[in-house]
Amino acid sequence: MSAGLFEESEILVAHIPVLSSILEDLKKIKFGEGSAYRSLLRTENGAKLFQFVLSIENLSNLKLPAELQKVAVQNGDKFQSIINDIDYLCHWLILSETQLKIFHSQVPFFDIRWSLPATSRICMIFNFYVKSIVALQSIYKDIIFCWICYKFSGKNPTTICQIDWIEKVIICLKTGPMNFITQQLSFLKQQFSNLLTLLSPIFTQMFGLHTSFDWSLISSDSEFDTKHQKSTLPSSTLLILQQLTLFRDTVFCYSVVFPESFEDNIQFSDLLSRMLCDCPVIHLTTSNTMSISEFFRTSPDAPILNESILVMAQESFNKSNSSNLIRLNILISLFCDFEEKIELDQNIIALKTDEILALLGIAYYELMSCLNKNMDDPAILSIISHINKMLNHYETYSKEIQRIFLYSIVTIDVPYLDDLLRLFGRSNSSSEKQMILLIKEINQAISTLDLEKFDKGVRYDFYPLYVTHGRMIHYSLTKLSGGSSYLSPILEHLLTIRRHLELCENPVKKVCNVCPLEILTPFLPRIRKLFSSSNISELPSISECIAFFKYIPVSDGSIECFKSICDEYLNKTLNSLLDVISPRSKHVQISKQSVLLSAFQPNVFIPYSATNDTNDIESRISSYSMESSYMNKIVKSISFAKKLPELLQYGEFKVNLQMKFVSTFFPQVCSTLVNNTSTPAHTNKAILYAIQYFKQIFEINDIPFESTILSALRSSSQLQSGGTLNVQNNVFNGSSFNMTSQFLSYVIEELEKFLAGEFLNSRYESIGRCFVGKSETNKNYEHIFGIQPFTTIIQLFGPTAGIKIDSILLKHVLNSLTNLYKIYQKNSKTLTLIEFNFYNNDGVQLDQILNDDYRKAADYLLNLGLSLVLRDILTDAITSNNENVVPGLTNVILAAQNRCGDKMKNEEYVFLEAICPSHSNHYLQEGLKGTCSTNVNPIQFFFFLGLLLANDKWEFKFDPMNDTFSHNLHLIPYVIDKIIHLSAILFPGSEQKQIDDGIKVFFKAAGAIAKEKKKGATKQHYSSFVIFIDHFPQASKSFSYDVIGNDFPYSVIRSSYKDIQ
């Protein structure tokens, strides 16, 4: 047998991960910032020595100037570790070169079936030989500097390798590393050319935008390979795909060493073009990468490659990632299919292991390609999640997989090998006879495997068998006639047995070798950025997202990345959930539809109408995609919130994500509902959707939803801490109050602005009992100032919210009445004279009343009507809510009021005001003390009110479509009616006859003003004023047509309506 040949390859391959770490340490640590080397370079002598190093062309007869030799003597010992690393690398290079030469001399060709273990190891050695030289080239100046210091330190260099070989490698890094590689490995050109010929058909199908690869080969429903139906070994395609990254790197390294092979060979040229277009980046070490196309363009001694290949590759690489995205989506679909099948039958993992390993091999390649290309697509996170899921399946069902393959080896593989030996074991060739004897020994050894012993805890170490099998492969390659060997069927079945033994021994290790996720370590910042830029609807669950961290070595950087991803995921989930109840949410905005407001436009909200316009269709598809993403985001966020793990741990970092979510989410839900600055309808709709979407999240965490939300709403509406009835009594007496609810603060602020003058930009509609914003103002006052918004506010925040609004309105009522009285009393003498002339001459001289005092009084009268209308609307809203909650409560309270009379306490008055505003005038009466007196003549006061209708600022424009007047003058009939009903308070000591006479005088004054208007105003202006007076009997029973008929006959009223129409 070829003792030592396979072992040497195995040992060389085992050293590659260590050497890769050494190369990284050299570049980042030993030659990095803060190292002793960098400190020396900053000194004057160190800088001089470095400049001397740059001029060196040969190390064999080198002599240092005395000044520089002192630097070497003083610092040579500092670089012992670096020299040891260089020595180690050079020693590996010479051993690898020797091994490759032996393989070349003994093995005429590569085989990718029964001799695949040998082929893959030779490829690994070849690849790393090339990669290590390229990696060393980037630090060659530093290496030469340290070598000179070590060589001239005054001590005899002690190295494993010969000094000449080390210096040859070092100097080639400067003069021509590529030429060095080509010279040293030129003997491999034809053999690797044959390997590329084998790989080319599969790679050509796989790579490129328009892939022709048959993906069904690696699906869960793949059929048996008919091409190799007489072999138990999987198809060559599956075997290659399981080591896709290895063979792909082999093609790239071959192009670096032998670029001339791609000049005349169209097949090779097309293959390299496709691969470079797909992703021209390969890993030299774990975190050090190299772009092949850039290498050919920038390296000083790089061999010449066909320029058309490089141009096409660079253009395609920079334009799009379409092919990667296509393959990613296909892989995700295949993974999902396997996962569904595994959920139903876990034995699928063992039965379809070859397909799964091939799938993992492609997925690993795609993952590395996308990360190296800095692709920004959530599918990358999804493929990481699916890879990790599959690895977890192998870990979860590890024992079951081991049992299946152990049973399969003993019951299927061994008997079949016996049959093959009986069929092919009669060879007369001495070399084949030795092979047959060894195969029988192997067969006898594995036939002793026992499933019962395995179940009792016995475990098997098959590594000696792997070594023996490797020796057999090398022997068969050197002694037999290769692929046409008489024993090929047996050799293929032996490789099948070896693969089964690997899965029987450690299935997790097998799949991790195909897809080593620890390679993701240098890409953690990139993965974190992907999390930040991805939509929550495109992400897997948090457990799936971070599960791959168990394969990542623990470090400060990885812990920080883990923590950042957890926080980012939690924030995305919270923001997505809270967006459901935000004012900008489509869910909340749909509330406009429920009240049939003109502001809601269905064709804009959901543009479903048919069209033949191509651009419109494309924009609509985009709109639908956004809506779909929005809905998926909500659904996924709810699902994730319900499944958040209690504890996540990575290294020493621990986080209770569920508790962190609970402590953040629930206060924010309550705060969002309480502190938004939207309309009452929107807030109500937000609560309804909170119930629909969040209730289940609350219940899963054992938090009662309704009581929690209600408590937050009601507590936020407290006037002050405690919110007792005595405190609320002070509010009605003029004390200020503090509100904890931003929403109620917003409503109060809007109410204050509305009462201060913004109401002139609105129109009061008595049928809908709301103030509607005029079209030119672009403000929707109806969303706040109306029966429905007020009802919603009381429903949400309780009676205390009504007290707040009522206290504001009451303050404005008192302010308007007080100022009316003041102006009336100020002008009482003049008013007496005007009244005298009015009775004697039956008319009014407008120039006597068209002054600032009367104009201000008219404004106060209109403001009084506004405040009283809003107060009545609020009363009905509170009463309606009370009756819905406790039917008959209002009648009970009013009955109690009648029984108590004027003997109630302050607390009782507050309670009455909170339950039945406007039914008690206690606070109005208290507020008017000192303002109203028995000296006020009600008849004259009504005459004064009638004169205010002459205000030249009021145009009295009538809108027949809405039955309203400009300036909301249709509120005046309402306010006059309220003054009549409050006459006992406003005119203490007056009799009913005085009030009745005052009403008649009011309309008589209005009639006189109408006559004056008829003289000077347009006919339409006069008609509008007459129609305005006609609205008094319509507004209240306090005004009858008998009263207005003398001054405004029915015939005049009817003709006025005709004039307006």
PyMOL commands that set and color helices and strands:
alter all, ss='L'
color gray80, all
select helices_A, chain A and resi 5-30+36-41+44-54+66-106+116-137+140-151+163-175+177-206+215-218+236-241+244-257+261-264+266-278+292-298+307-319+322-344+348-351+353-372+379-396+398-424+430-446+451-455+463-479+482-484+488-505+507-514+517-533+536-538+542-551+556-579+586-589+591-594+602-605+614-642+657-675+680-700+705-716+725-732+742-756+758-761+781-783+787-797+799-826+828-841+846-848+852-885+889-900+906-915+922-927+938-950+966-981+983-986+992-1016+1019-1035+1041-1045+1050-1060
alter helices_A, ss='H'
color red, helices_A
select strands_A, chain A and resi 281-283+289-291+648-650+653-655+762-765+770-773+958-959+964-965
alter strands_A, ss='S'
color yellow, strands_A
deselect
rebuild
show_as cartoon
